């Protein structure tokens, strides 16, 4: 398996973990019997239970539940973007929520849905700004992660998202292989 295939597979596993993680929902209308991890449960309006995210999202689409989990907002993305760009340390990434990129994806999807439903210049501007800020944030962090991989920044791993940790590990491995190759050449290997 090629390196890129392994990377895509690992990133897909992170997405799978996200969609199968449990979220708390509250039923806004009676549902009846629902298969859950704890067996079949009869659910009525007002009941709160934890369900896998994918199941909660399907029930949300059908109007049965409200998801109690806090979604990431435009303001939060803008805050993380600003903080990362203005950080005093040019080499250390700032703390991000572990599910930042996947929640950012959900935010963009919800904006796209709102634009399709009721297009407005404000929504279009928000969508453009949020995409720009997420991309700039990711690029700024990418530069920092590459620097850390080059210098050995293990102490900053807890500030990286799972996706970024994969990137860090790969870049670090590639740099170590390159250094080993050059060192071997110089030693006659």
Beta strands, then each sheet from edge to edge (+ up, - down):
strand 1: 22-27
strand 2: 32-36
strand 3: 39-43
strand 4: 48-52
strand 5: 65-67
sheet 1: 4+ 1- 5+
sheet 2: 2+ 3-
end
